[in-house]
Amino acid sequence: MSTLTLDVGGMTCASCAARIEKRLNRIDGVQASVNFATEQARVEFPDTVSTEDLVAAVEATGYTAALPRETDTATIGSDEPDESAPWRQRLLIAAALTLPVVALSMVPMLQFTNWQWLAFTLASPVVVWGAWPFHRAAWTNLRHGAATMDTLISVGVIAAYAWSVWALFFTHAGMPGMTMPFELISTSSEPHLYLEVAAAVTTFLLAGRYFEARAKRRSGAALRALLHMGAKDVAVLRDTGAEIRIPIDQLAVGDIFVVRPGEKIATDGVITAGTSAVDASMLTGEPVPVEVTEGDNVIGATVNAGGRLEVRATHIGADTQLAQMARLVSEAQSGKAEVQRLADRVSAVFVPIVMVLSLLTLLGWLAFGAGTVAAAFTAAVAVLIIACPCALGLATPTALLVGTGRGAQLGILIKGPQVLESTRRVDTVVLDKTGTVTTGRMSVVDVHVADGDNPDEVLRWVGALENGSEHPIARAIAAHAGARGTLPAVTDFENHGGLGVSGVVDGAATAAGRASWLRDDWSLTPPAALEHAADAAAERGHTPIWFAADGRIRAVVVVADTIKDDAAEAVSGFRKLGLTPVLLTGDNRRAAESVAATLGIERVVADVLPAGKVDEITRLQSEGRVVAMVGDGVNDAAALAQADLGLAMGTGTDVAIEASDLTLVRGDLRAAVDAIRLSRATLRTIKGNLFWAFAYNIAALPLAAVGLLNPLIAGAAMAFSSVFVVSNSLRLRRFRSSH
């Protein structure tokens, strides 16, 4: 199966999307999801189906389809057309013509002789040209044997206008001196003109479409901002050492480019020369610049806040992390949450039902003699106009657009709308230890020296000795000692196969390693005070490294994987969300329990292999728990996939990120709390929108059918409902991180 995203043109409502989706899904082996708000169709199809077949299927329903351009930060730019501009132009002209028509029709004192003909002259361009997008869409749908929201609008406007034309030309409504009082409910037997209804409803709906288009553009602003973050040109170093500034799309993998202070890093790469601090706040939401030096990886679109850097490009164009983030966000926005599928099913059958209801309203009024023909007609037109399910189609996708876009700004990538449903039900969060709760890097937490020894001198010696080893623990000790001064040279260095290291420092024979190795091979006995300190460190899950010099044990250096500064606040945040934290690790139980005790986590599962992590997630699920898993390593990938909600730290491995549902771009565990908060807020907004859309139609239809809603007011209310739903979704742009 292959996956493809098509750009779909010509959709005007959710029932359009439902028709296209239904047509695509008729093709054998094809699974399609069409999103009205993003105007995209996400299609999974077998090798037996070509992209031309998919495009032809969409076009057969009366819409356009095209392959989208590649998500490349260098090419997607400011030349994107403003889709709201045509609606604005049409709205302004229609409004200018409609205002005098409404004033003449509603205020009897303004009705001079033959006023009705002026109203007819002004209203005609509004009904024909202003409402042309609705008429064109309705005709296209009619040719394909379908009815959509545009059908309701077009039929309602044409009916009001046609009634008025008949009254003007074939009754005495066109005679000089004719006047018409404004009535919410038509009860008089005099011929009634509905020019103001036809013109005003068109103007109200044009206003609704304009504000929808503008709001949809704003709701996609986060993704566009993400794409525009990349640099547009870059200074490349050539073999001669000269800098040549070239457009970013000419940069190749392996090129060395220069980044000066204040400039954006052009693309993902590895620093080959220089040290600096990199501000990644625009990409990850992390406010503190990160110190980088030679050999460190850097991400394109981040800002060099310090010194001059030379960087070798490792990924360009669509392969960069920025482009991958944009692609993830775009894919999430083009998907559908489960709650939206209900709205789509309702929209698909809603229009024909409303057409029948409108006809039954007209016949019912006439059959039971409830009023004049004009009153029956008014009620029928009001039913047509009030029932347009615009708000229903916009309720879910607009909230999803804004929510996922805001998440991207905060460094939270939501992979799909189904993730939102999972966050609502999650009650347990399982935390991997190494790299998630802890830094994943060993560091010195304590140094204990024997009585009579100088701590600074001992640390200087052990740091010099360990500097000769590449072991992570040795590197941590050497870095800790080196930060306090220059380390002396070591001679006769020897690595003793996992037991320890030895060498000569400042003329003294030194050794560092396990206590048993020093006791058995060097015949050294540790002082009681140091033994007590080492035992206490081991109880806490820390690692004691023994150091000897000149024939006696001088110190114990305690090394540990330190807890992240944000971990305690994150655990507290999980509890406030009603989640029970569980610490899950392959590390030893003493180390795990020490970390759990510090963070206030009561349930600890330690000494587990990767398969054991999956078994533990499954066991929690069998207890009826809905489990979220936060991890970062290859060994977490299977557990992330098994969990009901997988959250991968973006500082972790690609396989863990691929297996997760949510990716946290930065390594801050508090971002996991924000991710769940944002997902839940987005889901609440979707449900609020759907409630308003359903409640509005359910409440308004009976009022229109019994004649309590003038079509003019119905048109205004319908347009307002769509604008309300979109505006409610835009409130998610104000979502803030908890920290």
Solvent accessible surface area in square Angstrom, and as a share of the most:
residue,aa,sasa,rsa
1,M,141,0.63
2,S,46,0.30
3,T,71,0.41
4,L,32,0.16
5,T,29,0.17
6,L,0,0.00
7,D,56,0.29
8,V,6,0.03
9,G,24,0.23
10,G,54,0.52
11,M,12,0.05
12,T,24,0.14
13,C,1,0.01
14,A,2,0.02
15,S,4,0.03
16,C,1,0.00
17,A,2,0.02
18,A,16,0.12
19,R,45,0.16
20,I,0,0.00
21,E,28,0.13
22,K,131,0.56
23,R,70,0.26
24,L,0,0.00
25,N,66,0.34
26,R,156,0.57
27,I,36,0.18
28,D,126,0.65
29,G,47,0.45
30,V,9,0.05
31,Q,122,0.54
32,A,11,0.09
33,S,16,0.10
34,V,0,0.00
35,N,0,0.00
36,F,12,0.05
37,A,6,0.05
38,T,29,0.17
39,E,45,0.20
40,Q,30,0.13
41,A,0,0.00
42,R,69,0.25
43,V,0,0.00
44,E,71,0.32
45,F,18,0.08
46,P,28,0.17
47,D,134,0.70
48,T,127,0.74
49,V,14,0.08
50,S,46,0.30
51,T,40,0.23
52,E,121,0.54
53,D,68,0.35
54,L,0,0.00
55,V,31,0.18
56,A,57,0.44
57,A,3,0.02
58,V,0,0.00
59,E,90,0.40
60,A,52,0.40
61,T,9,0.05
62,G,25,0.24
63,Y,12,0.05
64,T,87,0.50
65,A,13,0.10
66,A,55,0.42
67,L,100,0.50
68,P,47,0.29
69,R,129,0.47
70,E,106,0.48
71,T,26,0.15
72,D,27,0.14
73,T,15,0.09
74,A,27,0.21
75,T,75,0.44
76,I,16,0.08
77,G,15,0.14
78,S,111,0.72
79,D,109,0.56
80,E,48,0.21
81,P,107,0.67
82,D,55,0.29
83,E,100,0.45
84,S,1,0.01
85,A,36,0.28
86,P,81,0.51
87,W,51,0.18
88,R,94,0.34
89,Q,112,0.50
90,R,46,0.17
91,L,23,0.11
92,L,113,0.56
93,I,74,0.38
94,A,1,0.00
95,A,30,0.23
96,A,68,0.52
97,L,44,0.22
98,T,8,0.04
99,L,126,0.63
100,P,51,0.32
101,V,0,0.00
102,V,30,0.17
103,A,38,0.29
104,L,13,0.07
105,S,3,0.02
106,M,60,0.27
107,V,53,0.30
108,P,70,0.44
109,M,175,0.78
110,L,85,0.42
111,Q,17,0.08
112,F,108,0.45
113,T,83,0.48
114,N,61,0.31
115,W,1,0.00
116,Q,0,0.00
117,W,79,0.28
118,L,74,0.37
119,A,0,0.00
120,F,42,0.18
121,T,85,0.49
122,L,35,0.17
123,A,0,0.00
124,S,23,0.15
125,P,53,0.33
126,V,0,0.00
127,V,5,0.03
128,V,89,0.51
129,W,99,0.35
130,G,0,0.00
131,A,0,0.00
132,W,120,0.42
133,P,16,0.10
134,F,0,0.00
135,H,25,0.11
136,R,127,0.46
137,A,17,0.13
138,A,13,0.10
139,W,150,0.53
140,T,24,0.14
141,N,2,0.01
142,L,117,0.58
143,R,146,0.53
144,H,67,0.30
145,G,71,0.69
146,A,22,0.17
147,A,33,0.25
148,T,0,0.00
149,M,0,0.00
150,D,0,0.00
151,T,17,0.10
152,L,0,0.00
153,I,1,0.01
154,S,6,0.04
155,V,58,0.34
156,G,0,0.00
157,V,0,0.00
158,I,86,0.43
159,A,26,0.21
160,A,1,0.01
161,Y,36,0.14
162,A,51,0.40
163,W,47,0.17
164,S,0,0.00
165,V,41,0.24
166,W,127,0.44
167,A,0,0.00
168,L,5,0.03
169,F,112,0.47
170,F,150,0.63
171,T,36,0.21
172,H,106,0.47
173,A,1,0.01
174,G,11,0.10
175,M,115,0.51
176,P,86,0.54
177,G,53,0.51
178,M,24,0.11
179,T,87,0.51
180,M,7,0.03
181,P,73,0.46
182,F,74,0.31
183,E,37,0.17
184,L,91,0.46
185,I,64,0.32
186,S,5,0.03
187,T,97,0.56
188,S,37,0.24
189,S,102,0.66
190,E,102,0.46
191,P,31,0.20
192,H,13,0.06
193,L,2,0.01
194,Y,6,0.02
195,L,1,0.01
196,E,7,0.03
197,V,1,0.00
198,A,1,0.00
199,A,0,0.00
200,A,4,0.03
201,V,0,0.00
202,T,0,0.00
203,T,17,0.10
204,F,67,0.28
205,L,6,0.03
206,L,0,0.00
207,A,22,0.17
208,G,4,0.03
209,R,20,0.07
210,Y,20,0.08
211,F,81,0.34
212,E,10,0.05
213,A,15,0.12
214,R,106,0.39
215,A,10,0.08
216,K,32,0.14
217,R,81,0.30
218,R,105,0.38
219,S,3,0.02
220,G,10,0.10
221,A,33,0.25
222,A,12,0.10
223,L,26,0.13
224,R,49,0.18
225,A,48,0.37
226,L,4,0.02
227,L,11,0.06
228,H,63,0.28
229,M,19,0.08
230,G,6,0.06
231,A,16,0.12
232,K,109,0.46
233,D,65,0.34
234,V,4,0.03
235,A,4,0.03
236,V,0,0.00
237,L,36,0.18
238,R,95,0.35
239,D,157,0.82
240,T,122,0.71
241,G,50,0.48
242,A,53,0.41
243,E,63,0.28
244,I,80,0.41
245,R,121,0.44
246,I,18,0.09
247,P,66,0.42
248,I,24,0.12
249,D,99,0.51
250,Q,113,0.50
251,L,6,0.03
252,A,48,0.37
253,V,91,0.52
254,G,41,0.39
255,D,28,0.15
256,I,46,0.23
257,F,0,0.00
258,V,3,0.02
259,V,1,0.01
260,R,94,0.34
261,P,79,0.50
262,G,59,0.56
263,E,54,0.24
264,K,74,0.31
265,I,0,0.00
266,A,12,0.09
267,T,4,0.03
268,D,14,0.07
269,G,2,0.02
270,V,28,0.16
271,I,2,0.01
272,T,44,0.25
273,A,37,0.29
274,G,31,0.30
275,T,89,0.52
276,S,10,0.07
277,A,18,0.14
278,V,9,0.05
279,D,43,0.22
280,A,17,0.13
281,S,38,0.25
282,M,88,0.39
283,L,0,0.00
284,T,9,0.05
285,G,25,0.24
286,E,42,0.19
287,P,98,0.62
288,V,99,0.57
289,P,60,0.37
290,V,81,0.46
291,E,137,0.62
292,V,15,0.09
293,T,60,0.35
294,E,115,0.52
295,G,52,0.50
296,D,52,0.27
297,N,117,0.60
298,V,8,0.05
299,I,46,0.23
300,G,4,0.04
301,A,1,0.00
302,T,4,0.02
303,V,31,0.18
304,N,0,0.00
305,A,58,0.45
306,G,29,0.28
307,G,29,0.28
308,R,106,0.39
309,L,0,0.00
310,E,36,0.16
311,V,0,0.00
312,R,95,0.35
313,A,1,0.01
314,T,43,0.25
315,H,89,0.40
316,I,54,0.28
317,G,25,0.24
318,A,24,0.18
319,D,83,0.43
320,T,8,0.05
321,Q,54,0.24
322,L,4,0.02
323,A,0,0.00
324,Q,83,0.37
325,M,3,0.01
326,A,0,0.00
327,R,74,0.27
328,L,38,0.19
329,V,1,0.01
330,S,28,0.18
331,E,58,0.26
332,A,0,0.00
333,Q,6,0.03
334,S,1,0.01
335,G,10,0.09
336,K,10,0.04
337,A,0,0.00
338,E,107,0.48
339,V,30,0.17
340,Q,6,0.03
341,R,79,0.29
342,L,90,0.45
343,A,1,0.01
344,D,14,0.07
345,R,147,0.54
346,V,38,0.22
347,S,0,0.00
348,A,50,0.39
349,V,84,0.48
350,F,30,0.12
351,V,1,0.00
352,P,63,0.39
353,I,88,0.45
354,V,0,0.00
355,M,62,0.28
356,V,85,0.49
357,L,70,0.35
358,S,8,0.05
359,L,101,0.50
360,L,101,0.50
361,T,14,0.08
362,L,49,0.24
363,L,90,0.45
364,G,23,0.22
365,W,32,0.11
366,L,82,0.41
367,A,83,0.64
368,F,177,0.74
369,G,59,0.57
370,A,70,0.54
371,G,38,0.36
372,T,36,0.21
373,V,83,0.48
374,A,7,0.06
375,A,4,0.03
376,A,1,0.00
377,F,24,0.10
378,T,9,0.05
379,A,1,0.00
380,A,8,0.06
381,V,3,0.02
382,A,0,0.00
383,V,1,0.01
384,L,11,0.05
385,I,1,0.00
386,I,1,0.01
387,A,0,0.00
388,C,2,0.01
389,P,1,0.01
390,C,8,0.05
391,A,2,0.02
392,L,4,0.02
393,G,3,0.03
394,L,0,0.00
395,A,0,0.00
396,T,1,0.00
397,P,1,0.01
398,T,0,0.00
399,A,0,0.00
400,L,0,0.00
401,L,10,0.05
402,V,4,0.02
403,G,0,0.00
404,T,2,0.01
405,G,0,0.00
406,R,35,0.13
407,G,0,0.00
408,A,0,0.00
409,Q,72,0.32
410,L,23,0.12
411,G,0,0.00
412,I,1,0.00
413,L,4,0.02
414,I,3,0.02
415,K,44,0.19
416,G,4,0.04
417,P,4,0.02
418,Q,107,0.47
419,V,2,0.01
420,L,0,0.00
421,E,26,0.12
422,S,15,0.10
423,T,0,0.00
424,R,117,0.43
425,R,111,0.41
426,V,6,0.03
427,D,54,0.28
428,T,0,0.00
429,V,0,0.00
430,V,0,0.00
431,L,0,0.00
432,D,7,0.04
433,K,4,0.02
434,T,66,0.38
435,G,12,0.11
436,T,0,0.00
437,V,0,0.00
438,T,0,0.00
439,T,37,0.22
440,G,37,0.36
441,R,169,0.62
442,M,56,0.25
443,S,39,0.25
444,V,20,0.11
445,V,63,0.36
446,D,57,0.29
447,V,43,0.25
448,H,53,0.24
449,V,39,0.23
450,A,9,0.07
451,D,137,0.71
452,G,86,0.82
453,D,18,0.10
454,N,81,0.42
455,P,75,0.47
456,D,109,0.57
457,E,77,0.35
458,V,3,0.01
459,L,15,0.07
460,R,97,0.35
461,W,23,0.08
462,V,0,0.00
463,G,0,0.00
464,A,2,0.01
465,L,0,0.00
466,E,9,0.04
467,N,72,0.37
468,G,37,0.36
469,S,5,0.03
470,E,146,0.66
471,H,102,0.46
472,P,84,0.53
473,I,30,0.15
474,A,4,0.03
475,R,95,0.35
476,A,12,0.09
477,I,0,0.00
478,A,5,0.04
479,A,66,0.52
480,H,45,0.20
481,A,4,0.03
482,G,34,0.33
483,A,85,0.66
484,R,151,0.55
485,G,40,0.38
486,T,126,0.73
487,L,38,0.19
488,P,25,0.16
489,A,86,0.66
490,V,40,0.23
491,T,78,0.46
492,D,116,0.60
493,F,68,0.28
494,E,96,0.43
495,N,91,0.47
496,H,51,0.23
497,G,70,0.68
498,G,62,0.59
499,L,76,0.38
500,G,12,0.12
501,V,9,0.05
502,S,12,0.08
503,G,7,0.06
504,V,44,0.25
505,V,0,0.00
506,D,83,0.43
507,G,73,0.70
508,A,7,0.05
509,A,56,0.43
510,T,2,0.01
511,A,1,0.00
512,A,1,0.01
513,G,7,0.07
514,R,139,0.51
515,A,26,0.20
516,S,54,0.35
517,W,11,0.04
518,L,0,0.00
519,R,110,0.40
520,D,104,0.54
521,D,96,0.50
522,W,87,0.31
523,S,96,0.62
524,L,19,0.10
525,T,117,0.68
526,P,10,0.06
527,P,49,0.31
528,A,81,0.63
529,A,73,0.56
530,L,5,0.02
531,E,68,0.30
532,H,138,0.62
533,A,16,0.12
534,A,6,0.05
535,D,93,0.48
536,A,39,0.30
537,A,0,0.00
538,A,21,0.16
539,E,115,0.52
540,R,100,0.36
541,G,19,0.18
542,H,45,0.20
543,T,48,0.28
544,P,34,0.21
545,I,21,0.10
546,W,13,0.05
547,F,0,0.00
548,A,3,0.03
549,A,1,0.01
550,D,88,0.46
551,G,58,0.56
552,R,107,0.39
553,I,6,0.03
554,R,28,0.10
555,A,0,0.00
556,V,0,0.00
557,V,0,0.00
558,V,0,0.00
559,V,0,0.00
560,A,7,0.05
561,D,27,0.14
562,T,44,0.26
563,I,48,0.24
564,K,29,0.12
565,D,150,0.78
566,D,19,0.10
567,A,0,0.00
568,A,56,0.44
569,E,84,0.38
570,A,0,0.00
571,V,3,0.01
572,S,50,0.32
573,G,12,0.12
574,F,0,0.00
575,R,102,0.37
576,K,172,0.73
577,L,38,0.19
578,G,56,0.54
579,L,4,0.02
580,T,57,0.33
581,P,2,0.02
582,V,1,0.00
583,L,0,0.00
584,L,0,0.00
585,T,3,0.02
586,G,45,0.43
587,D,50,0.26
588,N,69,0.35
589,R,106,0.39
590,R,120,0.44
591,A,10,0.08
592,A,0,0.00
593,E,78,0.35
594,S,28,0.18
595,V,13,0.07
596,A,2,0.01
597,A,81,0.63
598,T,94,0.55
599,L,15,0.07
600,G,40,0.39
601,I,8,0.04
602,E,160,0.72
603,R,70,0.26
604,V,24,0.14
605,V,24,0.14
606,A,10,0.08
607,D,93,0.48
608,V,29,0.17
609,L,138,0.69
610,P,63,0.40
611,A,70,0.54
612,G,19,0.19
613,K,1,0.00
614,V,35,0.20
615,D,93,0.48
616,E,13,0.06
617,I,0,0.00
618,T,64,0.37
619,R,110,0.40
620,L,0,0.00
621,Q,42,0.19
622,S,90,0.58
623,E,88,0.40
624,G,61,0.58
625,R,73,0.27
626,V,27,0.15
627,V,0,0.00
628,A,0,0.00
629,M,0,0.00
630,V,0,0.00
631,G,0,0.00
632,D,22,0.12
633,G,15,0.15
634,V,100,0.57
635,N,67,0.34
636,D,0,0.00
637,A,14,0.11
638,A,55,0.42
639,A,1,0.00
640,L,1,0.01
641,A,68,0.53
642,Q,68,0.30
643,A,8,0.07
644,D,50,0.26
645,L,0,0.00
646,G,0,0.00
647,L,0,0.00
648,A,0,0.00
649,M,0,0.00
650,G,18,0.17
651,T,94,0.54
652,G,21,0.20
653,T,50,0.29
654,D,119,0.62
655,V,70,0.40
656,A,0,0.00
657,I,36,0.18
658,E,135,0.61
659,A,30,0.23
660,S,5,0.03
661,D,40,0.21
662,L,0,0.00
663,T,5,0.03
664,L,0,0.00
665,V,10,0.06
666,R,20,0.07
667,G,20,0.20
668,D,10,0.05
669,L,0,0.00
670,R,56,0.20
671,A,1,0.00
672,A,0,0.00
673,V,7,0.04
674,D,2,0.01
675,A,0,0.00
676,I,0,0.00
677,R,68,0.25
678,L,0,0.00
679,S,0,0.00
680,R,43,0.16
681,A,12,0.10
682,T,1,0.00
683,L,4,0.02
684,R,158,0.58
685,T,11,0.06
686,I,0,0.00
687,K,82,0.35
688,G,34,0.33
689,N,0,0.00
690,L,15,0.07
691,F,152,0.63
692,W,78,0.27
693,A,0,0.00
694,F,52,0.22
695,A,35,0.27
696,Y,27,0.10
697,N,8,0.04
698,I,123,0.62
699,A,63,0.49
700,A,8,0.06
701,L,24,0.12
702,P,75,0.47
703,L,80,0.40
704,A,0,0.00
705,A,34,0.26
706,V,89,0.51
707,G,6,0.06
708,L,102,0.51
709,L,28,0.14
710,N,9,0.04
711,P,1,0.01
712,L,22,0.11
713,I,69,0.35
714,A,0,0.00
715,G,0,0.00
716,A,33,0.25
717,A,32,0.25
718,M,2,0.01
719,A,10,0.08
720,F,115,0.48
721,S,1,0.01
722,S,1,0.01
723,V,41,0.24
724,F,79,0.33
725,V,0,0.00
726,V,2,0.01
727,S,55,0.35
728,N,23,0.12
729,S,0,0.00
730,L,17,0.08
731,R,124,0.45
732,L,12,0.06
733,R,95,0.35
734,R,158,0.58
735,F,23,0.10
736,R,147,0.54
737,S,36,0.23
738,S,67,0.43
739,H,78,0.35
